[in-house]
């Protein structure tokens, strides 16, 4: 059972970490607080741990699938997760995810930082803060040609040994791919496959947060005909090793990323702040006041005349 709702009253937190399968907490960190805010889109997947790095910088950690992995990929409350992090002041997200490998050279336990996504979800997941729910009469078109922050990608590549410039396929699940699907994903350019990159990356872009996916391979999916199809047992075995490595990577990255986004005039911050202003097509006078108020939770400038 999650903790009672609680808001953070301290200084803005600039770096957020989203833990994927197996990564439900970070060890060897100073825990400052734990909050569980209710956003206009509900509660996040888990209480958010406010931690402090060894250099004294605050960061926020959230478990994507809940503290006990009770939330399947298609039901992750991604809007609430991203909204909660943005409301804390987060400007950059390091998102971890377990993935299947679609390439021989990407072995289980390897790190991958993709630069592109192929969307194979099926419309089950709400993928935008606009156009659905109470915001159904607000139209916005976020740019998404480069779905991951280019600066953050290169920072991770400079600190961690990774496979870079790869493409991830995001599928619906919860079942793993058939062999035919796995072969098809290879043919269309996929290098890794997971169930969690979307809509998370799209929502981060709409919330004007820089976002990078740090993937850890657990298996070879099912395209290798000489192998048995991927099993949960195989995935869990790799996860145990990947979690320890992911914690080391997180601690190595926190202060570096914090330094990149702490300044209002930093390149990443200037690039993202206000980036959605010209993506909103609906004029403020045609948007209901309570909808403007909801969207200001993630975009404080929303509803202002440009």
C-alpha positions in Angstrom: 0.0 0.0 0.0 1.4 3.4 -1.0 2.0 6.1 1.5 -0.6 8.8 2.2 -0.6 11.7 -0.4 2.1 14.1 0.4 3.5 17.1 -1.5 7.2 18.1 -1.7 7.8 21.5 -0.1 11.5 21.8 -0.6 13.6 23.3 -3.4 12.8 22.3 -7.1 14.3 18.9 -8.0 15.9 19.0 -11.5 16.7 15.3 -12.2 14.2 12.5 -12.3 15.0 8.7 -12.5 12.4 6.2 -13.7 13.2 2.6 -12.8 12.1 -0.2 -15.1 11.7 -3.9 -14.5 13.8 -5.0 -11.6 14.8 -1.5 -10.6 12.3 -0.5 -7.9 14.7 1.5 -5.6 18.2 2.8 -5.5 20.6 1.4 -2.9 23.4 3.4 -1.2 21.7 6.8 -1.4 20.6 9.3 1.2 16.8 9.3 1.3 15.5 12.8 2.1 11.8 12.2 1.8 9.1 10.3 0.0 6.1 12.0 -1.6 3.0 10.7 -3.4 1.3 13.6 -5.1 -2.1 13.4 -6.7 -1.9 15.0 -10.2 -4.9 16.0 -12.4 -4.3 12.6 -14.0 -4.2 10.5 -10.8 -1.4 9.2 -8.7 2.0 8.1 -10.1 3.0 4.4 -10.3 4.7 4.6 -6.9 5.6 7.0 -4.1 8.5 9.2 -5.3 11.7 8.9 -3.4 13.6 12.2 -3.0 17.3 11.3 -2.7 20.5 13.2 -2.4 23.7 12.4 -4.4 27.1 12.3 -2.7 27.6 15.9 -4.1 24.5 17.1 -2.4 22.2 17.3 -5.4 18.6 16.3 -5.0 16.9 13.9 -7.4 13.6 12.1 -7.7 13.2 8.3 -8.2 9.9 6.6 -9.4 9.3 2.9 -10.0 7.5 2.6 -13.4 5.7 -0.7 -12.5 5.2 0.1 -8.8 7.3 -1.0 -5.9 6.2 -4.6 -6.3 5.9 -4.8 -10.1 2.1 -4.9 -10.0 1.4 -2.6 -12.9 1.6 -4.1 -16.5 3.1 -2.0 -19.3 -0.2 -1.1 -20.9 -1.6 0.2 -17.6 1.3 2.3 -16.3 -0.1 5.7 -15.3 2.4 7.5 -17.5 0.5 10.8 -17.5 0.6 10.9 -13.7 4.2 9.8 -13.6 5.5 12.5 -16.0 3.1 15.2 -14.5 4.3 14.4 -10.9 8.0 14.7 -11.9 7.4 17.9 -13.8 5.5 19.4 -10.8 8.6 18.6 -8.6 10.6 20.8 -11.0 12.3 18.0 -13.0 13.9 19.1 -16.2 15.7 15.9 -17.2 14.6 12.2 -16.9 16.9 9.2 -17.0 14.5 6.4 -17.8 15.7 2.8 -17.4 14.1 -0.2 -19.1 14.8 -3.8 -19.7 14.8 -4.7 -23.4 15.1 -7.7 -25.7 17.9 -7.6 -28.3 17.2 -7.8 -32.0 20.8 -7.8 -33.0 23.6 -10.4 -32.4 26.1 -7.7 -31.3 23.7 -6.5 -28.5 24.2 -9.3 -25.9 22.2 -9.8 -22.7 23.5 -7.4 -19.9 24.7 -4.8 -22.5 23.6 -1.2 -22.2 21.9 0.5 -25.1 21.0 4.2 -25.5 18.6 4.4 -28.5 18.1 7.5 -30.7 14.9 6.4 -32.3 11.5 4.6 -31.6 9.2 2.6 -33.7 5.7 2.6 -32.2 4.0 -0.7 -32.1 1.5 0.0 -29.3 -2.1 -0.4 -30.2 -3.8 2.7 -29.1 -4.7 1.3 -25.6 -2.5 3.7 -23.8 -3.3 7.4 -23.6 -0.3 9.0 -25.3 -0.9 12.8 -24.9 -1.9 15.4 -22.3 -4.1 16.8 -25.1 -7.1 15.6 -27.0 -8.5 13.1 -24.5 -10.3 13.1 -21.2 -11.1 16.6 -20.0 -8.6 18.0 -22.5 -10.3 16.4 -25.5 -11.0 19.8 -27.1 -7.4 20.9 -27.0 -5.2 20.1 -30.0 -1.4 20.1 -29.9 1.2 18.6 -32.1 4.5 18.1 -30.4 7.6 17.7 -32.5 9.0 14.1 -32.1 11.5 13.6 -34.9 14.3 13.0 -32.4 12.4 11.4 -29.6 15.3 11.4 -27.1 17.3 14.4 -26.0 20.5 14.5 -28.1 22.6 16.2 -25.4 21.6 13.7 -22.7 22.2 10.8 -25.0 25.8 11.9 -25.6 26.4 12.5 -21.9 25.3 8.9 -21.1 27.5 7.6 -24.0 30.4 9.4 -22.6 30.1 7.9 -19.1 28.8 4.4 -19.8 29.9 1.8 -22.3 26.8 1.5 -24.5 25.5 0.6 -27.9 24.6 4.0 -29.3 22.4 5.3 -32.2 20.0 2.3 -32.0 16.3 2.0 -32.6 13.9 0.6 -30.1 10.6 -0.9 -30.9 7.9 -0.3 -28.3 5.3 -3.1 -28.5 2.1 -3.5 -26.5 2.6 -6.8 -24.6 2.2 -8.2 -22.1 3.1 -11.3 -24.2 6.5 -11.4 -25.8 6.9 -11.3 -29.6 6.2 -14.2 -31.9 9.2 -15.3 -34.0 7.6 -13.8 -37.1 7.1 -10.5 -35.4 10.7 -10.5 -34.0 12.1 -11.1 -37.5 9.8 -8.3 -38.9 11.1 -5.8 -36.3 14.7 -6.6 -37.4 13.8 -6.1 -41.0 12.2 -2.6 -40.4 15.3 -1.4 -38.5 14.6 -2.3 -34.9 17.7 -3.0 -32.7 16.0 -3.6 -29.3 12.4 -4.1 -28.2 10.5 -3.2 -25.0 7.0 -2.3 -23.8 7.7 0.9 -21.8 9.3 3.6 -23.9 5.9 4.9 -25.1 4.0 6.9 -24.2 6.5 8.0 -21.6 8.9 9.7 -24.1 6.0 11.5 -25.9 4.6 12.8 -22.6 8.0 14.0 -21.5 8.3 15.9 -24.7 4.9 17.5 -24.2 5.8 18.4 -20.6 9.0 20.1 -21.9 11.3 17.6 -20.1 14.5 16.3 -21.6 14.3 12.5 -21.7 16.8 9.7 -22.4 16.2 5.9 -22.4 18.9 3.8 -20.9 18.1 0.2 -21.9 19.6 -3.0 -20.5 19.3 -6.1 -22.7 18.0 -9.2 -20.9 17.6 -11.7 -23.9 17.6 -12.1 -27.6 13.8 -11.9 -28.1 12.7 -14.8 -30.3 14.3 -14.1 -33.8 17.1 -16.6 -33.3 15.7 -19.8 -34.5 18.5 -21.8 -33.0 17.4 -20.6 -29.5 14.3 -21.3 -27.5 11.9 -18.4 -27.4 12.5 -15.9 -24.6 11.2 -17.0 -21.2 10.5 -15.1 -18.0 13.2 -17.2 -16.2 15.8 -16.0 -18.7 14.8 -12.4 -18.3 14.9 -12.6 -14.5 18.3 -14.0 -14.5 19.7 -11.1 -16.6 17.6 -8.6 -14.6 19.5 -9.4 -11.4 22.8 -8.4 -13.0 21.4 -5.5 -14.8 19.9 -3.9 -11.7 23.2 -3.7 -9.9 24.8 -2.2 -13.1 21.9 0.3 -13.5 22.4 1.6 -10.0 26.1 2.2 -10.6 25.2 4.0 -13.9 22.6 6.1 -12.1 24.9 7.3 -9.4 27.6 8.1 -12.0 25.1 10.2 -14.1 23.1 12.1 -11.4 25.6 15.0 -10.7 26.6 15.4 -14.4 23.0 15.7 -15.6 22.1 18.0 -12.7 24.9 20.3 -13.7 23.5 20.4 -17.2 20.0 21.5 -16.2 20.4 23.5 -12.9 20.9 26.8 -14.7 17.8 28.5 -16.3 20.1 29.6 -19.2 21.6 26.2 -19.8 21.3 24.9 -23.4 19.1 22.0 -22.6 16.8 24.1 -20.5 16.5 26.9 -23.0 15.8 24.4 -25.7 12.9 22.7 -23.8 11.3 25.6 -21.9 8.4 26.9 -24.0 9.0 24.4 -26.7 5.3 23.5 -26.7 4.0 27.1 -27.1 3.8 26.8 -30.9 2.5 23.2 -30.9 -0.9 24.1 -29.3 -3.4 24.8 -32.1 -6.4 25.7 -30.0 -6.7 29.3 -29.0 -7.0 29.9 -25.2 -10.3 31.7 -25.5 -11.9 28.4 -26.8 -10.5 26.3 -23.9 -12.5 25.9 -20.7 -10.9 27.6 -17.6 -10.7 24.3 -15.6 -8.9 22.6 -18.5 -6.4 25.4 -18.7 -5.8 25.0 -15.0 -5.3 21.3 -15.3 -2.7 21.7 -18.1 -0.9 24.4 -16.1 0.1 21.6 -13.8 2.7 20.5 -16.4 2.9 23.7 -18.5 2.7 26.7 -16.2 2.5 29.1 -19.1 -0.5 27.3 -20.7 -3.5 29.5 -21.6 -1.4 32.7 -22.0 -1.9 34.6 -25.2 1.2 34.3 -27.3 
